[in-house]
Amino acid sequence: MADRDPAVGMHPVDIEALVDARHPDPFSQLGPHRTTAGHAVRALLPGASGVAAVSRASGECLGTLSPIDSRGLFAGLVSRDEPYRLRIDWHGVEQEVEDTYSFGPVLSEDALARLARADPYAVLDCLGSRPCTFEGVPGVRFAVWAPNARRVSVVGDFNSWDGRRHPMRLRHVAGVWELFVPRLAAGARYKYEIVAREGHTLPLKADPCALQTERTPATASIVADWSEIDGFTWTDGAWIANRASLQHARAPIAIYEVHAESWLRIDEDGHRGLDWYEMADRLIPYALGMGFTHVEFLPIAEHPFGGSWGYQPLSPFAPSARFGPPQGFAHFVNRAHEAGLGVILDWVSAHFPNDAHGLIQFDGTPLYEHADPREGYHQDWNTMIYNLGRNEVSAFLVASALAWLLRYHVDGLRVDAVASMLYRDYSRAEGQWVPNIYGGRENLEAIAFLKRVNHEVEYAPGVPGAITIAEESTAWPGVTARPEDGGLGFDFKWNMGWMHDTLHYMHEDPVYRRYHHHNMTFGMVYAYSERFVLPLSHDEVVHGKGSLLGKMPGDRWQQFANLRAYFGFMWTHPGKKLLFMGGELAQYGEFNHDASPHWHLLDDPMHHGVQTLVRDLNRLYAAEPALHALDSEPGGFEWLVGDDSANSVFAYRRCDGSGREVTVICNFTPVPRHGYRIGMQRPGWWSEVLNTDAAVYGGSNVGNNGGIVTEEVPSHGKPQSAVLALPPLATIVLRAE
């Protein structure tokens, strides 16, 4: 064979590289080219029996392409240089389509420069798949970051998953591979076939920036209907405009934490979970009827293993296909906002699973993860740790956070496993971790990343009033302080210490609670060091920990009374509130992601009573500024009785700073206490606005006949006092009228 065919102008080395799917620059060989013999068109179409080039405008045949390699490479001269289509004969089935390799570069130089600068907005705009019209032709634009790959092809049903058909163009400045596939449309399944720099082909990879995926156990990405996402008709403008006033430290925030897949399974239909449209019809009115201000979902980004509850996501831009198409999630959020319910998502930036089709060794190198397993592997969770010191990885994750807020109008992100990100020695023994550049254990890159995320959320145009919440279980200082003041910049932090201390106290038999009195008071020592959410989360009702009701001691009546008293303490204690689904039912069983909460228990008056109490607590908390306005300020709380360990009684005063105040008394023994004197700040009538021992909640109905009148008898440092009846295992709330 001659070195170069005068008709097609191709070198044998290039021919071999193309048909072997290892050519580094397919655009230099395929598509239209000027040769010494005239204008030529070349196409690689394995499996085709014949190919012709026809005029895009008139359909006139411009030339027939001859097979120059039996493995599917065709080439031939055309009569003139003009836009054309390929008329392909697939052994009797004819297809006519524009030639992918006749189109110019997809991404602009400006877009590439922004990607090279690790601009998260460029990630949102440029990466992934997007239906578009390019050079007047409809199709799909693909772009993926894989800087160390030798070759990347997009594969799917549209090309029989053949990596030879659609190798991509490398844009070197950003390490991004791009391709426009004409006439492809939304709904197409695809992955990337990547050849590592050493020459071996990797397992097919899902698109890290996909907006839609197949339903597990299938793993392909799907070209999302961008018009249904970007063009969704939002009618929540009033909510968004007012959101900042609903999500700050002085607002009432009561969060219902939900595992979306199992909140309500339909046993009559294969035990399936609800889709977003069904959840909008069922979950929104339920949460609002229960008085919650927000619903918070365990991670809904696509994740391969349901048993991870979403905490091992692989597609951080795609709502899980378990619940229907992405626009369904937009519909849910829109409906929630119209009804007055906020939506918070758990968001995972600490780690990702090591499934072969995911991010691990994405281009044949540790691209998203650290190369050193002492930095890049989570021993506890068998997952990979993001290399947050790499600017492109940081931008990828920041873009994910912004995507949920911008595209889906989500109101807040609860960032998972922050403690594991902050410390390089998290859950590692000596010698199993790598110190930072100063020899310390702090993860400086993760700290900078978290500050960046929080800064973007605070100042990003289009997301006014959106918040971030940290699940951070250590005493790291300044989690909710501003970055400019040396903090991480979160709006709120889960108070894990309060949760563990108080649950430990409640677990004790009332006879022994006097020895653990400090567990209920210690939280106030640091209550204003951060802005806190008090979480009774999913973590406390799984893995053998039992249910909330199961943690309570005593006989059946005492268990319910203990739980009701504890809820009363929690809802009146400084801090925003969070309760995981099923807790409001006082269910016996712990969380099982394959089953729903035990809704049938509501037929039992005791369980129904707890649900009614949670509803009334939420309503009282929201309606009474004294219980929420100064949650994060010392002026909103004062101990009246914090040292009566002998009787296991606590009493405290809550106020809003403008004259409204309530007094809360908790009796954590099963002994009613009559004639118990409590100091009161204000004289006159105090209404008993809540009593967890009320009969309607399943209690014994011991109380104070609707309220009390103070006496001019000083007590507990107050000028007034009242003699009260303290119900057994109960919390009562008195409001000054």
N, C-alpha and C positions, 0 to 999 in steps of 0.2 A: 504494500500500500504506500502511496506517496505520503510525504510528510504532511501535506495539506491538500485537501480536496478542493480544486478550484471552484467547484459549484457551491460548496457550503462554507468553505474557509475554516474548517475545524482541524485541529491537530489530533492525531490519534491518542495522545496522552489525555487531552481534554475529554475525548469521547469515552475513554475507559473510566475516567473519574466520574463523569456524569452517570453512566449506566451502573456504576458501582455505588452510586449515591455517596460519594466522598469528595465531590468538587467543592472547593472553598468559596467559589463565586459563580453560581449558576447563571446569574444575569449577564455575565461576560460572554456566555456561550449560547444561551437559549433566547428565544424571542426574535425580533427583527434585527438584522445586521447588514451593514454595507460590506460587500466583498468585491474582489477584483472582477468577478463575473457579473455583478449587479446586486440588487436587493435580495437577500435571502431570509427565510424564516426557518427556525429550528424549534422542534418540540420534542419533549421526552414524555411519551405516552405508552408505558408498558401495557401490553394487552390489546392495543388498537391494531386494526388490520389495514386501515387507510386513513390519510389525513390530507385535507386541502385547506388552503387559506382563501377566505372569501371576503369581499368588501363589507365592512360593517354598515355602510350607508345603503348599498344597492343589492347586496347578496351575490354580486358577480364573482365568479371564480377568478382569483388572482394568480393561482398557481397550485400545483399538486406537490405535496411533500413526499419524498421517497424514503423508504426505510434505509438508513445507513448503518444500522446495527440491529441485529435480531432481538435485542432486549428492549426495543421500543423507542429508539431514537430516530426521528424523522427530520429531513431537511429538504429544502428546495428553493428555487428562485421564484420570485413573484414579479408580476408585470409592472407594478408601481408601488411606491412607498406611501401607504395610507392606512388609517385604522382598519383592522381586520378582525375576523373571527376565525376560529379553527372549526372546520366541519369534520368531525371524527366519526369514523365507522368502527363501532365496537362489534365487529362480526355480525352485521345485520341490523344493529341498533344504532341509529344516527343521533349524534349530539352536536349542537352548534353552540359554541361559547367563546367569549373573548379569551385571548391568551394571557395568562397571568404574567408572563415575562415580557409583555409588550408595554407594561405600565412602569412609570418612573417611581422614584422613591416615595414612600408613603408619609414618613415623618419629616417635618421641616427641620432645617438646621437649628432654628431657635428651639424647637421641641427637644432636639438631641442635646443641645447645650444645657437646657433646664434639667434633663434627665442626668446628664453628667455632673451637674451641681447638686444632685440628690434633692430636687424639688419635689415634695410630696404631691403638689398639684399637677406636676407633669406626669407622675405615676398615674394619677386619676384620669388625666386627659389622654394619655398615649398608650399605656400598656394594657394587655388583654385583647379581647376580640370585640369588634364594634361594627355592626352593619353601617354602611355608608355608601355614598355615591362618589366615585373617584374617576376623574377625567370623563365624566358624563355617563359612567357605567355603574349600576348598582352591584354591590357585593359586600364582602366582609374584609375588614382590615385586621390583621393579626400583628402583635408585637410582643416580644418576650425578652427579658434580660437574661442573657446566658453568655457572659463575656469570655469564658474559657472553652467554649465548645468549638469543635472543628466544623461541625455542620448541624443545622437545626432545620427540620422540616415540620410543617403542619400536616397532620394526617387525620382522616376521619372517614365517615361513610362516603363522602363525596369523592374520595380518591382511593377507595378500597383499602384504607389504612396503609398505603404504600408510600414509604418515605422518599422514594425516587421522584414522585410526581410533583411535590410542592416544596422543594428546598427553598429556604428563605434567604433574604439579603442581610448581610451583616453591616450595621452602621457602627464603625469602629469607635467613634468618639464617645459613644455611650455604652458600648458592649451590648447593643440591642439588635435582635434579629426581627425583621419585619417582612410582611408580604400582604398583597391585596389579591384575594381570590374572587374573581368576577362571578356574578350571578348566584353566589352563595347567599343564603338568607338566614334569618333568625331561626333557631331550633336545631341547627346543625350540630352534631356531636363532633368533638375534636380532642386531640392531644398533641403533644410535641414529641417527635422522634429526634433524639439528640445523640450525636456522636461526640464522645469525649476527645480531648486533645491527643490522648494516647491511641485513638483509633477504634475503640470498642463502642458499640451501640448500647446505650442505657435502656432500662425499662421505659416504656412510654410514660411521659410525664403529663399530669394535668396542668392546666394553666394557673399559675399562682394568683393571677389577677382576674380570673374568670368571675363573671357576674352571676352565672348560673351553672349548676352541675346536674349530672344524673343522680337519681336516687340510689343511695347505697343498697346493695353491695356493688352496683356498677360505679365506675370511677371516672368516666369521661367528663370533660367540660362541655358546656353547651353555649352556643352563641345566643346571648340573651337578646330579647327584643328591646333595644335601647329606647325606642319610642314609647314603650310601655313603662319604662323606668324614668328616664329623663323627662318624658312628656306626660307623666302622671298628673291628673287634675287634682291638685291639693285644695282642700277647702278648710284648712286649719289655720288660716291667717290670724284669726283672733287669738287662738291659743299661743302661737309663736310670738305674737306681739306682746303678750302678757306673761310669757314663760319666766322671764327673769324674776318676776315678783312672786312666783310660785315655787322657786327652787333655790332659795337662799337661806342663810343661817337662821333667819327669824321667821321663816315660813313653816307651817306644819307639813311634814313629809312622813307619810306612813306607806311603806312599800310592801307589796305582796309579791314574794319571790316564787317564781313558777318554772317548773320544767315543762316546756310547752308540749313535748311529745306525749307526756303521760298525765297531764292535768285532767283530761276527761277522755278516756278511751271508749270506743264504741264496740262493745262486745258483740253486738249483732252483726257487725261488719268486719269480722276478722280481727277484733281487738285493736283496731287501728286508732291512731290519734287523730285529732281534729286538724283540718287545714286552717289557713289564716282567716278565711271568710267565715268558717264555722266558729273559730275562736272569737272573732269580732262579735258574733251574735250571742255567744255564751259567756266568755270570760269578761268582757268589758262590763256588761251590766252586773255581773256577780261581784267583781272587784269594787265597783262604785257603790253597789248596794251594801257592801261590807264596810264602806267608809274609807277605803284605801285611796290615797292620792296618786299612787304610781303602781305600775306592775313592772317587775324586773324579771327578765328571762335569763335562765342559765344559757350559756352561749348557743346562739342559733346559726352561727357561721357553719358552713358545711363541714362535717366531721365523719370519718369513715366508721368509727366504732361507737355505737349507741351507748354502750356501757361506760363511756367516758363522760356522758351527760353533756357533751359539747366542749369539754375542757381540753380536747386534743383536736383542734380544728386544722384543716388543711387548705381551705379556701376562704381566707379571711375577708373577702369582698362579697361572698355569695350567701344569701339566706338559704338554709338547708332545703333541699328538694323534698324532705320529709313532709313539708307543710305546703307544697304547691309552688307555683312560679314566684319570682321575686316581687312582681307587682302585687301579689297577694299580701305580702308583708307591708308594702306601702299602704294598701287598703286598710289593714289592721291599725296601723299607726294613725292614719287619717281619721278613722272612726273613733279611736280612743281619744284623740285630741278634740274632736267635735263634741264628745260626751264629757270632756273635762278630766280625762285620765292621762297621766304622764307615762312614758315608756322608757325604761332603762334596760340596757343590754350588758350582760357580762361579756367582757372583751379580754382576749388572751394574747399577751405579747411576751410571755415568759418563755414559751417553749412550743414545739410542734412535734407531731408523731413521726415515726421513722418509716412509714409506709413507702414502698418503693416508687409508687406513682406520684409521690408528693415532693416536698422541698429538699429532702435529704440528698446530698451529692447531686444537686440539680443539674449542673452542667458537667458532671464528672469530677468536680472539686467540691470541697466544703464551702459552698457559696453563701448560703443563708446561716449556716451553723459555724461554730468555732471548729477548727481542725483538731485541737487538743481536747481529748475527751474530759480532761480535768476542768475544762471550761465549757465544752459543748455538749455534754451528755448528762441528763438528769437521772441519777441512779434510782431515785424514789419512783419515778413515773415512767421510766424507759422511754424517754423522749429526748429530743434534741433542743439545745438552747440557742436562741438567736444570737448572732454576732452583732450586737448593737453598736459596736465600735466601727462597723462598716457603714459608711454614709448611705449607701444604696439600700441596705437592709433597714436602717432606721427610717428612711424615707418611705419604704414599702409599708412599714407598720403604721407610721403616722398617716399615710394615705388611707390605710384601712380604717383607722379611727375616724378620719374625716368623712369617709364614704358613708358610714352609717348615719352620721349627723347630717350631711348635706343631701344625700340621695334619698334617705328614708325618714328624715325629720326626727330621728331618735333624740330624746331629751337628755340622755346622760349615758355615760359608760362607767361601769364598775370594773376596774382593772384587777384582774385575777393575779394572785400569787406574787404580790409586789415584794414581799420579804425575800423570796427566792431570787429576785432580780437584784436586790440591793447589796446582798452579801455574797462574795465570791466563795466563801466557805460554807454556804448554806447546806446543811445536811451532809457535810463532808468531813472526814477525819483528817488528822494531820497528814500532810504529804499528798492529799488527794485534790488539792486546789492550788491555783496559781495566784499569788499576790498581785496587787496592782503595781503601777510603776513606782509607787512610793513605799512598797512593801506592806501595804495594809490590806484589810479584808473587804473594804468597800469597793463596789463595782462602779467605778467612775463613769464608764460608758453608759451603764443602765441609768445612773442618776441623771446624766445629761439627756438621755432619751426621754425619761419620764418628765423632766422639766420641759422638754421640747413639745411633747404631746399636750401637756396641760397649757402651755403657752398658746399653741395653735388652737386648741378648743376655746380658750378664752377670747382670742382675738380674731378668729376666722370669720370672714364675712359670711353671712347667711346662716349662722347658728347662734343667734343671740340667746343668752340665758342657759345654754347647755352646760352640763356639769360633769365632773369626773369624781369617782369615789374609789378609794384605795382599799383593797383587802390587804392590810399590812398588820402583821401579828407581833411585831417587836416594838421596842421603845425608840425607834428611829425618830430623831427630833425634826419637827417642822414639816411633817407630811402635808399638812394643810396650810402651811405658811407660803407666802408668795415667793416665787423663784428669786425675785429681786431682793428679797429679805433672807435669802439663803435656804428657803424651803423647796419642797418638790412641786407645790402648786396645785395639789388636789383641793377640791371643794369640801369633801368630807372623807372621813376614814372610819372603817368598821372598828368598833371598840371590842376587840376580841378578848381583852383582859376582863372587861366588865362581864362579858358573856360567860367566860369560864368560871370566874369567881362566884357569880350569883347562881349559876347552875350547880356548882359544888355545894353551895349553902343549901339550896332547895333539895338536893339529894339526901341530905342528912335527915335523920329522924328528928322531929321537933324537940325531943328530949335533949339532944346533943347540940342543937343549933346555937345555944348560948356560947359554946366554945368556938364557934365559927362566925361570930357576929361581924367581925371585921370584913368578911367577904362581901357583905352588903354595903358597907360604908366606904370601903377603900376606893371605889370608883370615883368618889367625889374629890379625892386627893389630887387627881390629875384630870378631872372632867373638863377643864378649860385649856388644857395644853394643846388640844386639837379640836376641830369641829367633828363631832362623832355621830355615827349611826349605831344604834344598839341592834345587833343582829342575832336573831334566833333563826339561823340559816339552815340550809340543807346539810351542811357539814356536821351538824349536831344530831342528826336523825338518820345516820347511815353507818354502815360498817360495824354493826354490833353495838352501837351506842344507844339503840332503842329510840322510842318516840319521846316527845316532851312529857306526855302523860306518864310514860313508863319510868321516867326519872324520878317521879314524885313518890315519896314514901307513904305508908299507911294503907288502910283498907280502901275500898273503891271510893267511898264518899270523900275520904281525906285526900286521895290522889287528885280528884277533881277540884276540891277546895284549894289545895296547894297550888294547882296550876292557875286557877282563877286569881288567887292572891298574887301570884308571881306576875301574871299579865298586868294586874293593877299596878304593881310596883314598877314594872318596865314602862308602861305608858305614861306614868307620872314622873319618871326619872328624867333628868336632862339628857337630851339626845334624840335624834330622829329614830324612827322605828322601822324594823324589817322583820317580817314573819314568813317562813317558808310554808308553802301550801300543805294542807293537812294539819298544821298546827292549830288552825282555827277550829278544827273538828275535834280536837283532843283525841286523835286516833291512837290506837294501841300499837299498831305495827309501824316499823321504821320505813323510811322512804325506799321504794322499789321502783326503778325506772321502767320496769315492764308492766306495772300495774298503776291504776289511778289511786288518788286519795280515797279513803274509805267513806264515800259519800252516803252509803246506806246507814252509817251510824247516826245520821241526823234524825232518824226515826226514834232514837233514844233521847228522852228529855235531858239527860245529863250532858250528852254531847251537843245537843241543840242549844243548851244553855251556855256552853262555852262559846259557841259560834255567835250567839246573841251578844255575849259580853264583849267579844272582840269588835263586833260592829259598834256597840255603844261606846267602847273605849276610843275607837277611831273618831267617832263623831264628837265626843267630848273633847278630845285632844285637838281637833281642828277648830272647834267652835270657841274654845277657851284660850285666849292669848296667853294667860298665865302659864299654860302648860307647854307652850312652844316658842313664844317670842324671844325669850332670853335663854334658849337651850345652850348656847355657847358662851354665855356671859355670866360672871359670878353673881351679879345682882339678881339673878332669877331664881336662886335656890338658897335656902337656909335650913339647917338642921334645927328642929325643935327638940326631938328626942333621938339621939344617935347612940346612946350609951346604955340603954336598958336591955342588956344582954340576958339578964335573969328572966325577963318576960318575953324576950324575942320580939319586942315592939320597936318600931321605927316611926318617927313622925317628922315631917318636913313641910316647909312653906314654899310654894311656887308663886311668882308674881311676874307681871309683864313690864314693870317699870313705870306704868302710868295709872296705877290705882287698882287694877284687878289682881286678885290673889285667891289662891286655894290652899287649903291645908290637907295633907295626905297622911293617913295613919295606917300602918300595916301591923297586923298581929299574926305572927308566923308560928303560933301554937294552936292546937285544937281546943284550947280553953277559952271560953268567952270571958272578957274582962269588963266588969261593970264598975262604974265609978272611977274611971281612969281620967285624970285631969290633964288637959293639954293647954299650954299657953297660946293665946291668940293675939294677933296684932291689933285687930279692929274690933270695936264693940258691936253688939247687935246680933241680928239673925244670920246664921250660916246654914245654907241649904245642904242637905246630904244629897249631892248630885250623882253619886255612884257608890254602890256597895256591892262588892263581888259576892257577898253572902246572900244577896236577894234571892227570893224563891224563884223568880223568873230565870235566874241563871243556874238553878239547881241547888241553891244554898238553903240554910236553916232559917233565914229571914230575921236574924238578930240585927238590930239597928237602932237608929235614934229618931224614929217616927218622923222622918223627913227633914230633920235639922235640929239645931240647938241654938240657944241664946246664951251669949257670953255673960260672965259675971265679972265684977270689978275686983277680981282676986288675981294678983300677979302670979305668974308661973312661967318657968322656962325663959326668964328674961323678958316676958311680955306683960303689958299692963292688964290684959284681960286673960280669962281662961274659961274653959268649959269642962264639965264632967261628962264623959262619953261612955257609951257601951261599945266595946270593941268586939265585933263578931269573931268567931273562931276561924282561923286560917283564912283571913280576909283582908282586903284593902278597902278603905272608905275614903271618899273625897268630899270635902266640905268647901263650899264656895261662899265668900262674903257677899252678901246682898245689900 
